[in-house]
Amino acid sequence: MAEAAVWKVTGRSGDHNGINHVEYELLDSTQKRVSLARTNVSSIVKDGVKIEPDDQETLWFSEANATKKYKFNVVTIAGTTYESELNWTQPNPPKPEPTEWETLIAEKIALAKELGIMGVWNPKRGYKLTKEYSRIAEIDNRLWELVK
């Protein structure tokens, strides 16, 4: 039967391969640290994926991990099994790629400002004959297709 354990942030963090990692220690029911070093554990599994133990007593958790609850199963060499959850909130989630709609709107605004027909009205001479103005018409057609 597995024993419950909890993750406690140590307050330390550090960069590894350009990604910040936050240090956690695994505490048993008596609040004693369970060493995660390969000299103490035979298995560490995070959400069903095996993690190879190393010489660290603690877990260095990548900030690149998505926001969610991670389930851990740790088995010591002595045969004790610990189950724990790490409720992680990603501090700097990646920004989603802009949609086609957003990209087209941004391009249209930039072109219109360049031609002087948006913002302060100061149109370039012959702006209706430029490739930029033709592109605005193309964008309008595509935006209409997206709305349908």
KEKE-3310 file (N, C-alpha, C; in steps of 0.2 Angstrom, whole numbers, plus 5000, padded with zeros to 4 digits):
npx = (5004:5003:5010:5005:5012:5019:5023:5035:5040:5056:5061:5072:5079:5084:5093:5093:5099:5093:5081:5071:5071:5062:5065:5059:5055:5051:5040:5037:5024:5027:5033:5046:5060:5060:5073:5077:5087:5097:5103:5094:5081:5072:5063:5055:5040:5031:5016:5014:5025:5042:5055:5072:5081:5094:5108:5102:5094:5082:5068:5069:5059:5053:5049:5044:5034:5017:5002:4994:4989:5001:5004:5013:5023:5034:5046:5055:5072:5071:5058:5047:5033:5028:5015:5010:5004:5008:5003:5004:5007:5010:5022:5025:5016:5017:5014:4999:4999:4995:4979:4973:4964:4968:4981:4979:4971:4980:4990:4982:4980:4993:4996:4987:4990:5002:4999:4993:4979:4973:4971:4978:4972:4980:4982:4993:4998:4990:4987:4977:4982:4992:5002:5000:4987:4980:4983:4976:4963:4963:4965:4953:4944:4948:4945:4931:4928:4932:4923:4911)
npy = (4994:5011:5025:5042:5057:5073:5087:5100:5116:5122:5134:5137:5139:5137:5139:5128:5122:5134:5135:5139:5130:5124:5120:5106:5097:5080:5076:5065:5057:5061:5073:5072:5072:5063:5056:5058:5053:5042:5033:5030:5028:5017:5019:5032:5039:5050:5055:5043:5041:5036:5043:5045:5041:5052:5060:5069:5074:5080:5086:5094:5104:5108:5124:5125:5115:5111:5120:5110:5096:5085:5068:5058:5044:5036:5024:5017:5010:5002:4998:5005:5014:5029:5040:5055:5072:5085:5101:5111:5127:5135:5148:5157:5156:5150:5161:5160:5156:5169:5170:5167:5177:5187:5190:5195:5206:5214:5216:5223:5235:5240:5242:5252:5262:5265:5270:5281:5282:5278:5282:5297:5306:5307:5304:5296:5302:5295:5283:5273:5266:5259:5244:5241:5245:5237:5225:5227:5226:5212:5207:5211:5203:5190:5191:5192:5179:5172:5176:5171)
npz = (5000:4996:5003:5008:5002:5002:4991:4994:4991:4990:4989:4982:4965:4948:4933:4919:4904:4898:4903:4917:4933:4947:4964:4973:4988:4993:5005:5019:5029:5041:5039:5035:5025:5009:5001:4984:4977:4968:4976:4985:4980:4969:4959:4950:4945:4934:4931:4924:4917:4917:4927:4927:4941:4949:4956:4964:4979:4978:4969:4953:4946:4930:4924:4912:4911:4909:4916:4928:4938:4943:4945:4955:4958:4969:4973:4985:4988:4999:4998:5001:4995:4989:4986:4977:4973:4963:4962:4949:4943:4929:4928:4917:4905:4888:4875:4865:4847:4836:4828:4812:4808:4818:4813:4800:4803:4810:4800:4790:4797:4799:4786:4782:4790:4785:4773:4776:4779:4790:4807:4809:4797:4782:4768:4757:4741:4727:4733:4731:4720:4724:4728:4742:4745:4737:4743:4755:4751:4747:4759:4766:4758:4762:4776:4775:4771:4782:4791:4786)
capx = (5000:5006:5010:5004:5018:5018:5029:5036:5045:5062:5063:5078:5077:5090:5093:5096:5098:5089:5074:5071:5068:5060:5066:5054:5057:5046:5040:5033:5018:5030:5037:5053:5062:5062:5078:5075:5094:5097:5105:5088:5075:5072:5058:5051:5036:5027:5010:5015:5032:5047:5060:5078:5084:5100:5111:5099:5089:5076:5065:5070:5053:5054:5044:5040:5028:5010:4998:4990:4991:5005:5004:5020:5024:5041:5047:5062:5075:5069:5052:5041:5030:5025:5011:5009:5002:5011:4998:5008:5004:5016:5022:5025:5014:5019:5008:4997:5000:4990:4975:4974:4960:4972:4987:4976:4969:4986:4993:4978:4981:4999:4996:4982:4994:5008:4996:4990:4972:4971:4974:4978:4971:4985:4984:4999:4996:4989:4987:4973:4985:4998:5001:4998:4980:4977:4983:4971:4957:4964:4964:4946:4941:4949:4942:4924:4928:4932:4916:4905)
capy = (5000:5017:5031:5048:5061:5080:5091:5106:5120:5124:5141:5137:5138:5138:5138:5122:5123:5140:5135:5139:5125:5126:5114:5103:5091:5076:5075:5059:5059:5064:5079:5070:5072:5057:5057:5055:5051:5035:5028:5029:5026:5013:5021:5039:5040:5056:5054:5037:5042:5035:5048:5041:5045:5054:5061:5074:5072:5084:5086:5101:5104:5113:5129:5124:5110:5115:5120:5105:5092:5080:5063:5055:5038:5035:5018:5017:5004:4998:4995:5010:5017:5035:5044:5062:5076:5092:5105:5116:5133:5138:5155:5161:5151:5153:5165:5156:5159:5173:5167:5170:5183:5192:5192:5199:5213:5218:5218:5228:5241:5242:5245:5258:5268:5267:5274:5287:5282:5276:5286:5304:5306:5310:5299:5297:5303:5290:5277:5268:5263:5255:5237:5240:5246:5231:5220:5228:5223:5205:5205:5211:5197:5184:5192:5190:5172:5169:5177:5167)
capz = (5000:4995:5008:5005:5003:4999:4988:4997:4987:4995:4988:4977:4958:4944:4925:4916:4897:4896:4906:4925:4937:4954:4968:4977:4991:4995:5013:5021:5033:5047:5037:5034:5017:5006:4996:4978:4974:4965:4981:4990:4976:4963:4953:4951:4939:4934:4926:4920:4913:4922:4927:4930:4947:4948:4962:4968:4984:4977:4962:4950:4941:4924:4923:4905:4912:4908:4922:4929:4944:4941:4949:4956:4962:4971:4976:4988:4988:5005:4996:5002:4989:4990:4980:4979:4968:4963:4959:4946:4939:4925:4929:4911:4900:4881:4872:4859:4841:4833:4824:4805:4809:4821:4809:4795:4805:4811:4793:4787:4801:4797:4779:4782:4793:4781:4767:4779:4778:4797:4812:4807:4790:4778:4763:4752:4734:4723:4737:4729:4715:4727:4730:4749:4745:4734:4748:4760:4747:4748:4767:4767:4755:4766:4782:4774:4770:4788:4794:4784)
cpx = (5004:5005:5009:5010:5016:5024:5029:5041:5050:5064:5069:5075:5084:5089:5096:5094:5093:5082:5075:5068:5067:5061:5061:5057:5051:5046:5035:5028:5021:5034:5044:5055:5063:5067:5076:5082:5093:5100:5099:5082:5076:5068:5055:5047:5031:5022:5011:5021:5037:5052:5066:5081:5091:5103:5108:5094:5082:5074:5066:5065:5054:5048:5041:5035:5022:5007:4994:4992:4995:5005:5011:5019:5031:5041:5054:5065:5073:5062:5046:5039:5026:5021:5010:5007:5006:5006:5002:5005:5010:5016:5022:5023:5015:5012:5006:4998:4994:4986:4976:4970:4965:4978:4984:4974:4975:4990:4989:4979:4987:4999:4992:4986:4999:5005:4993:4982:4969:4974:4973:4977:4976:4987:4990:4995:4996:4989:4983:4976:4991:4996:4999:4990:4977:4978:4978:4964:4957:4962:4956:4942:4942:4945:4934:4923:4928:4926:4911:4904)
cpy = (5006:5022:5037:5052:5068:5083:5098:5110:5122:5131:5142:5136:5140:5136:5132:5122:5128:5140:5135:5133:5127:5119:5112:5097:5087:5074:5069:5062:5062:5070:5078:5070:5065:5059:5054:5053:5044:5030:5027:5027:5022:5015:5028:5039:5046:5055:5048:5036:5041:5040:5044:5045:5047:5055:5066:5071:5075:5084:5093:5101:5110:5118:5129:5119:5114:5115:5114:5101:5086:5074:5059:5049:5037:5029:5018:5011:4999:4996:4999:5013:5024:5038:5051:5066:5083:5096:5111:5121:5136:5145:5160:5157:5154:5156:5161:5160:5163:5169:5170:5177:5189:5195:5196:5206:5217:5220:5223:5235:5244:5245:5251:5263:5270:5271:5280:5288:5279:5280:5294:5303:5310:5306:5301:5298:5297:5283:5272:5264:5259:5248:5236:5241:5240:5225:5221:5225:5215:5203:5205:5205:5191:5185:5190:5183:5169:5170:5173:5160)
cpz = (5000:5001:5005:5007:5000:4996:4992:4993:4992:4994:4984:4970:4954:4937:4923:4909:4895:4899:4914:4928:4944:4958:4973:4981:4993:5002:5014:5026:5040:5045:5036:5027:5015:5001:4990:4974:4973:4971:4986:4986:4970:4957:4955:4944:4940:4929:4921:4917:4918:4921:4930:4936:4946:4955:4967:4973:4983:4970:4959:4944:4936:4924:4916:4906:4912:4915:4923:4936:4941:4947:4949:4960:4963:4975:4979:4987:4993:5003:4998:4996:4992:4984:4982:4972:4969:4959:4956:4942:4935:4926:4923:4905:4893:4879:4866:4853:4839:4828:4817:4805:4812:4817:4803:4797:4807:4805:4790:4791:4799:4790:4778:4785:4789:4775:4770:4779:4785:4802:4810:4799:4786:4773:4758:4745:4730:4727:4735:4723:4717:4728:4737:4749:4742:4739:4753:4757:4748:4755:4768:4764:4760:4773:4781:4774:4777:4792:4792:4788)
residu = (MET:ALA:GLU:ALA:ALA:VAL:TRP:LYS:VAL:THR:GLY:ARG:SER:GLY:ASP:HIS:ASN:GLY:ILE:ASN:HIS:VAL:GLU:TYR:GLU:LEU:LEU:ASP:SER:THR:GLN:LYS:ARG:VAL:SER:LEU:ALA:ARG:THR:ASN:VAL:SER:SER:ILE:VAL:LYS:ASP:GLY:VAL:LYS:ILE:GLU:PRO:ASP:ASP:GLN:GLU:THR:LEU:TRP:PHE:SER:GLU:ALA:ASN:ALA:THR:LYS:LYS:TYR:LYS:PHE:ASN:VAL:VAL:THR:ILE:ALA:GLY:THR:THR:TYR:GLU:SER:GLU:LEU:ASN:TRP:THR:GLN:PRO:ASN:PRO:PRO:LYS:PRO:GLU:PRO:THR:GLU:TRP:GLU:THR:LEU:ILE:ALA:GLU:LYS:ILE:ALA:LEU:ALA:LYS:GLU:LEU:GLY:ILE:MET:GLY:VAL:TRP:ASN:PRO:LYS:ARG:GLY:TYR:LYS:LEU:THR:LYS:GLU:TYR:SER:ARG:ILE:ALA:GLU:ILE:ASP:ASN:ARG:LEU:TRP:GLU:LEU:VAL:LYS)
# end
